[in-house]
Protein backbone atom coordinates (compact mmCIF):
# COMPACT_ATOMS: atom_id res chain seq x y z
CA UNK A 1 0.00 0.00 0.00
CA UNK A 2 1.12 3.54 -0.70
CA UNK A 3 1.45 6.17 2.00
CA UNK A 4 1.07 9.82 1.15
CA UNK A 5 1.24 12.95 3.24
CA UNK A 6 0.15 16.49 2.59
CA UNK A 7 0.74 19.71 4.46
CA UNK A 8 -2.52 21.25 5.58
CA UNK A 9 -0.80 24.58 6.14
CA UNK A 10 2.30 26.33 4.88
CA UNK A 11 5.53 26.04 6.82
CA UNK A 12 6.53 28.79 9.22
CA UNK A 13 8.05 31.92 7.76
CA UNK A 14 11.76 32.37 8.16
CA UNK A 15 12.50 34.61 11.14
CA UNK A 16 16.19 35.09 10.47
CA UNK A 17 18.32 34.89 7.42
CA UNK A 18 20.78 32.03 7.40
CA UNK A 19 24.37 32.75 8.30
CA UNK A 20 27.00 30.88 6.38
CA UNK A 21 29.64 29.38 8.62
CA UNK A 22 32.93 28.14 7.23
CA UNK A 23 35.01 25.93 9.45
CA UNK A 24 38.61 25.90 8.37
CA UNK A 25 40.13 22.69 7.04
CA UNK A 26 43.42 21.10 7.98
CA UNK A 27 45.57 19.64 5.23
CA UNK A 28 48.44 18.50 7.46
CA UNK A 29 48.86 15.24 9.37
CA UNK A 30 49.75 17.07 12.60
CA UNK A 31 46.52 18.73 13.75
CA UNK A 32 47.97 20.49 16.81
CA UNK A 33 49.05 23.74 15.09
CA UNK A 34 45.72 23.92 13.28
CA UNK A 35 43.67 23.37 16.44
CA UNK A 36 45.80 25.88 18.35
CA UNK A 37 45.50 28.64 15.73
CA UNK A 38 43.70 31.88 16.56
CA UNK A 39 41.84 31.75 13.23
CA UNK A 40 40.37 28.33 14.04
CA UNK A 41 39.28 29.44 17.52
CA UNK A 42 37.70 32.60 16.11
CA UNK A 43 35.68 30.52 13.61
CA UNK A 44 34.53 28.13 16.34
CA UNK A 45 33.49 31.02 18.60
CA UNK A 46 31.58 32.65 15.75
CA UNK A 47 29.71 29.40 15.11
CA UNK A 48 28.94 28.93 18.83
CA UNK A 49 27.55 32.46 19.00
CA UNK A 50 25.44 31.89 15.87
CA UNK A 51 23.73 28.76 17.23
CA UNK A 52 23.41 29.73 20.90
CA UNK A 53 19.88 31.05 20.38
CA UNK A 54 18.82 28.23 18.03
CA UNK A 55 17.21 24.87 18.69
CA UNK A 56 18.40 21.53 17.33
CA UNK A 57 16.66 18.24 16.59
CA UNK A 58 18.77 15.25 15.60
CA UNK A 59 16.95 12.19 14.27
CA UNK A 60 18.59 8.98 13.21
CA UNK A 61 18.45 5.25 12.76
CA UNK A 62 20.92 3.28 14.87
CA UNK A 63 21.51 -0.34 13.91
CA UNK A 64 24.25 -2.83 14.73
CA UNK A 65 26.67 -0.26 16.18
CA UNK A 66 27.03 -1.78 19.67
CA UNK A 67 26.54 -0.27 23.12
CA UNK A 68 30.02 1.29 23.28
CA UNK A 69 29.48 3.12 19.99
CA UNK A 70 26.05 4.26 21.20
CA UNK A 71 27.66 5.78 24.29
CA UNK A 72 30.37 7.55 22.26
CA UNK A 73 27.87 8.85 19.70
CA UNK A 74 25.52 9.99 22.47
CA UNK A 75 28.37 11.90 24.14
CA UNK A 76 29.36 13.57 20.85
CA UNK A 77 25.78 14.55 20.00
CA UNK A 78 25.20 15.84 23.55
CA UNK A 79 28.35 17.95 23.29
CA UNK A 80 27.12 19.37 19.99
CA UNK A 81 23.65 19.99 21.40
CA UNK A 82 25.06 21.89 24.37
CA UNK A 83 25.97 24.79 22.07
CA UNK A 84 22.27 25.32 21.22
CA UNK A 85 19.58 26.88 23.42
CA UNK A 86 17.71 23.56 23.35
CA UNK A 87 18.16 20.21 21.68
CA UNK A 88 16.30 16.92 21.32
CA UNK A 89 17.30 13.54 19.93
CA UNK A 90 15.01 11.07 18.19
CA UNK A 91 16.67 7.67 18.05
CA UNK A 92 15.17 4.69 16.29
CA UNK A 93 16.82 1.30 16.65
CA UNK A 94 15.97 -1.18 13.91
CA UNK A 95 16.14 -4.78 15.13
CA UNK A 96 19.83 -4.96 16.08
CA UNK A 97 21.11 -8.35 17.19
CA UNK A 98 24.12 -6.94 19.07
CA UNK A 99 24.26 -4.69 22.16
CA UNK A 100 22.87 -1.60 20.38
CA UNK A 101 19.43 -1.89 22.04
CA UNK A 102 20.96 -2.13 25.50
CA UNK A 103 23.17 0.89 24.80
CA UNK A 104 20.22 2.97 23.64
CA UNK A 105 18.18 1.97 26.69
CA UNK A 106 21.07 3.00 28.95
CA UNK A 107 21.67 6.44 27.46
CA UNK A 108 17.96 7.19 27.14
CA UNK A 109 16.96 6.05 30.63
CA UNK A 110 17.74 9.32 32.38
CA UNK A 111 17.51 11.77 29.51
CA UNK A 112 14.73 14.25 29.05
CA UNK A 113 16.25 15.23 25.69
CA UNK A 114 15.81 11.89 23.94
CA UNK A 115 12.94 10.07 22.31
CA UNK A 116 14.12 6.50 21.90
CA UNK A 117 12.36 3.68 20.09
CA UNK A 118 13.48 0.10 19.58
CA UNK A 119 11.90 -2.30 17.11
Backbone bond lengths (Angstrom), bond angles and torsions (degrees), N, CA, C in turn:
res aa  C-N    CA-C-N  psi(-1)  N-CA   C-N-CA  omega(-1)  CA-C   N-CA-C  phi
1 X - - - 1.450 - - 1.522 109.58 -
2 X 1.296 116.30 150.49 1.451 122.55 -177.53 1.521 110.13 -97.48
3 X 1.310 116.15 139.08 1.453 121.81 177.56 1.517 108.38 -112.33
4 X 1.322 115.65 129.55 1.458 119.94 177.78 1.520 109.11 -126.66
5 X 1.304 115.67 154.86 1.457 120.87 177.91 1.522 109.11 -138.23
6 X 1.300 115.73 143.17 1.453 120.59 176.68 1.521 108.88 -130.62
7 X 1.317 115.46 150.64 1.453 120.53 176.01 1.518 107.88 -87.97
8 X 1.322 116.45 125.70 1.456 119.63 179.59 1.524 111.90 -83.39
9 X 1.330 115.81 -10.16 1.463 120.41 178.52 1.525 108.71 -147.87
10 X 1.297 116.84 158.55 1.466 118.76 179.03 1.525 110.11 -70.76
11 X 1.314 115.45 157.57 1.459 120.65 177.18 1.515 110.66 -66.78
12 X 1.316 116.94 165.74 1.466 119.93 -178.65 1.526 110.99 -68.09
13 X 1.324 116.13 147.64 1.456 118.63 177.54 1.525 110.28 -69.20
14 X 1.297 115.66 152.14 1.454 120.40 178.86 1.528 109.10 -71.74
15 X 1.334 116.42 127.31 1.460 120.93 179.94 1.527 111.21 -85.63
16 X 1.296 115.95 -35.67 1.458 120.94 -176.78 1.520 109.36 -131.23
17 X 1.310 114.71 147.74 1.453 116.90 173.86 1.523 108.30 -72.79
18 X 1.296 116.46 153.97 1.454 120.96 179.51 1.520 109.93 -75.62
19 X 1.303 115.19 143.51 1.455 121.43 176.60 1.511 108.08 -107.19
20 X 1.309 116.60 126.28 1.452 119.89 178.71 1.517 108.96 -79.80
21 X 1.320 115.60 129.17 1.451 121.20 178.01 1.522 107.34 -115.55
22 X 1.297 116.41 133.16 1.451 122.15 178.06 1.510 108.12 -118.19
23 X 1.299 117.83 113.89 1.453 120.41 174.84 1.517 106.90 -92.50
24 X 1.298 114.75 130.32 1.458 120.88 -177.10 1.520 111.51 -62.34
25 X 1.301 116.87 149.86 1.456 122.16 177.11 1.520 111.63 -102.84
26 X 1.301 116.05 155.91 1.458 121.88 178.15 1.517 108.91 -115.70
27 X 1.316 116.51 123.94 1.460 120.64 -178.43 1.530 112.58 -103.25
28 X 1.328 117.16 5.99 1.458 120.95 -175.63 1.529 110.42 -110.52
29 X 1.311 117.06 153.47 1.460 120.52 -178.74 1.528 112.14 -71.43
30 X 1.321 117.72 -29.15 1.464 121.20 177.83 1.533 107.89 -90.97
31 X 1.305 117.03 110.57 1.468 121.08 -175.61 1.522 113.71 -84.95
32 X 1.324 117.94 -11.14 1.469 120.42 -174.70 1.528 113.48 -59.56
33 X 1.324 120.34 -48.24 1.477 118.65 178.91 1.534 112.13 -61.92
34 X 1.310 116.07 -39.34 1.461 121.00 178.78 1.524 110.69 -61.37
35 X 1.332 116.54 -49.88 1.464 120.60 -177.47 1.522 112.39 -69.92
36 X 1.313 118.04 -21.09 1.461 121.67 178.99 1.531 112.75 -90.47
37 X 1.322 117.76 -8.60 1.464 120.59 -174.46 1.528 111.93 -69.24
38 X 1.326 115.17 145.92 1.464 121.67 178.01 1.530 110.99 -63.74
39 X 1.329 116.42 -36.74 1.469 120.26 -178.67 1.531 110.81 -63.38
40 X 1.327 116.33 -43.47 1.464 120.57 178.16 1.530 110.29 -61.50
41 X 1.321 116.97 -46.77 1.470 120.38 -178.39 1.528 111.88 -65.48
42 X 1.312 117.47 -34.42 1.461 120.77 176.23 1.524 111.05 -65.53
43 X 1.338 117.19 -41.57 1.469 121.12 177.78 1.532 110.98 -63.94
44 X 1.314 116.58 -43.66 1.468 120.50 179.40 1.527 110.15 -62.59
45 X 1.325 117.66 -44.53 1.464 120.96 179.73 1.523 110.96 -63.23
46 X 1.322 117.20 -39.95 1.463 120.80 177.89 1.528 110.32 -61.78
47 X 1.316 117.04 -43.03 1.460 120.79 179.07 1.530 111.06 -65.67
48 X 1.328 117.38 -42.49 1.471 120.92 178.47 1.527 110.39 -60.46
49 X 1.317 116.73 -43.19 1.464 120.59 178.67 1.525 111.32 -63.86
50 X 1.330 116.76 -38.72 1.466 121.24 -177.79 1.525 112.00 -66.52
51 X 1.330 118.27 -33.64 1.470 119.82 -175.95 1.525 113.40 -98.66
52 X 1.316 118.41 -6.02 1.468 120.43 -173.92 1.523 113.77 -62.96
53 X 1.310 118.38 -21.16 1.461 121.07 178.04 1.535 111.81 -105.43
54 X 1.313 117.35 7.20 1.463 122.64 -178.07 1.534 110.85 -100.68
55 X 1.307 114.97 164.00 1.456 121.79 175.49 1.522 109.02 -112.41
56 X 1.332 115.77 153.39 1.459 120.87 -176.24 1.526 110.19 -132.73
57 X 1.317 115.91 135.33 1.464 122.10 170.44 1.517 106.82 -123.24
58 X 1.331 115.90 127.20 1.461 121.85 176.98 1.518 106.87 -116.04
59 X 1.322 117.05 123.21 1.459 121.42 178.29 1.519 108.48 -122.59
60 X 1.322 115.83 139.70 1.453 117.69 -179.61 1.505 113.88 -164.27
61 X 1.303 114.50 160.47 1.458 123.58 176.68 1.516 108.01 -100.85
62 X 1.310 116.72 126.32 1.461 122.58 -179.47 1.514 107.64 -115.57
63 X 1.308 117.60 120.67 1.467 120.43 -178.77 1.520 110.13 -145.79
64 X 1.328 114.64 129.78 1.462 122.31 174.52 1.541 112.72 55.61
65 X 1.336 117.35 42.68 1.461 118.48 177.51 1.526 111.70 -108.62
66 X 1.323 118.17 -11.83 1.462 121.66 177.70 1.519 112.89 83.62
67 X 1.318 115.58 154.16 1.468 121.83 -176.13 1.522 112.37 -62.36
68 X 1.325 117.73 -39.60 1.468 120.30 -179.10 1.525 110.54 -63.80
69 X 1.318 117.19 -42.70 1.466 120.48 178.39 1.528 110.76 -66.38
70 X 1.329 116.99 -36.85 1.466 120.49 176.09 1.524 109.73 -58.29
71 X 1.336 116.42 -47.20 1.464 120.39 -178.84 1.529 111.60 -62.72
72 X 1.330 117.69 -42.34 1.467 120.99 179.05 1.530 111.16 -66.32
73 X 1.323 116.95 -43.13 1.458 121.05 179.39 1.526 110.43 -65.60
74 X 1.322 116.46 -41.87 1.467 121.55 177.66 1.537 109.95 -58.65
75 X 1.318 116.44 -46.05 1.469 120.50 -179.83 1.529 111.01 -62.06
76 X 1.322 117.00 -42.70 1.468 120.97 179.85 1.525 111.16 -65.50
77 X 1.328 117.06 -44.57 1.464 120.21 179.52 1.524 111.28 -66.48
78 X 1.330 117.19 -38.43 1.467 120.98 177.48 1.520 110.72 -63.84
79 X 1.325 116.69 -40.54 1.464 120.57 177.49 1.526 110.06 -62.52
80 X 1.319 116.84 -44.50 1.463 120.67 176.76 1.524 110.43 -61.24
81 X 1.319 116.81 -47.64 1.462 121.21 -178.78 1.514 113.64 -60.09
82 X 1.323 116.75 -30.04 1.465 120.35 -177.29 1.528 113.33 -64.05
83 X 1.326 117.88 -17.27 1.452 120.75 177.89 1.531 112.10 -79.19
84 X 1.326 117.12 -15.38 1.466 122.65 -177.48 1.526 110.23 -95.99
85 X 1.337 116.76 161.86 1.460 119.76 179.39 1.526 111.16 -68.66
86 X 1.314 117.01 -28.35 1.467 122.18 176.55 1.518 107.91 -157.86
87 X 1.317 116.26 150.53 1.454 119.73 177.31 1.522 110.07 -150.69
88 X 1.322 115.26 150.56 1.456 123.31 178.40 1.522 108.44 -137.88
89 X 1.331 115.80 147.56 1.457 121.94 176.16 1.516 109.38 -117.55
90 X 1.310 115.98 137.52 1.458 122.32 172.21 1.520 105.44 -117.42
91 X 1.315 115.79 114.18 1.465 120.68 -176.38 1.522 109.14 -118.94
92 X 1.300 115.34 126.09 1.455 122.44 177.62 1.513 108.35 -118.09
93 X 1.314 116.07 122.67 1.463 121.97 177.46 1.516 107.15 -101.07
94 X 1.317 117.19 134.07 1.454 121.30 -173.10 1.519 112.11 -115.69
95 X 1.337 116.62 77.78 1.457 123.00 168.95 1.530 114.15 60.28
96 X 1.327 116.62 44.24 1.468 120.34 177.28 1.525 110.24 -69.59
97 X 1.319 115.51 146.26 1.468 119.93 178.27 1.529 111.25 -105.70
98 X 1.342 116.94 3.42 1.463 120.65 177.88 1.537 108.83 -104.20
99 X 1.311 117.99 -150.72 1.467 121.74 -176.00 1.532 113.44 -90.55
100 X 1.321 117.59 12.28 1.465 120.99 -178.76 1.525 111.75 -58.79
101 X 1.330 118.00 -46.38 1.473 121.00 -179.24 1.517 110.97 -58.52
102 X 1.317 117.04 -45.50 1.468 120.91 -179.85 1.523 110.49 -62.39
103 X 1.318 117.28 -41.33 1.460 121.12 178.55 1.515 111.86 -62.21
104 X 1.320 116.60 -43.55 1.467 120.85 179.21 1.523 109.97 -64.58
105 X 1.321 117.36 -43.42 1.463 119.94 178.36 1.524 111.06 -59.91
106 X 1.315 117.22 -39.48 1.462 121.72 -178.95 1.522 111.54 -65.41
107 X 1.332 117.39 -51.10 1.467 119.40 -176.57 1.521 112.13 -71.21
108 X 1.319 117.55 -25.92 1.464 120.32 -178.03 1.530 112.94 -87.26
109 X 1.306 117.11 -17.40 1.464 121.17 -172.51 1.524 113.14 -55.55
110 X 1.312 117.12 -43.39 1.461 120.50 -175.54 1.514 113.82 -110.85
111 X 1.304 117.48 15.97 1.460 120.13 -175.85 1.516 111.41 -103.02
112 X 1.319 114.77 130.99 1.464 119.16 173.00 1.529 110.71 -95.62
113 X 1.328 116.41 6.37 1.462 121.36 179.67 1.525 112.72 -106.19
114 X 1.326 117.32 3.03 1.461 119.62 -174.38 1.522 111.51 -124.48
115 X 1.298 113.67 140.75 1.467 123.43 171.76 1.517 104.96 -115.69
116 X 1.314 117.08 108.77 1.458 121.13 -171.49 1.527 110.40 -117.67
117 X 1.311 114.87 133.09 1.465 121.26 -179.06 1.520 108.73 -131.99
118 X 1.309 116.52 134.91 1.462 120.58 174.79 1.518 107.93 -120.29
119 X 1.319 115.30 141.86 1.478 120.70 179.96 1.513 109.55 -103.67
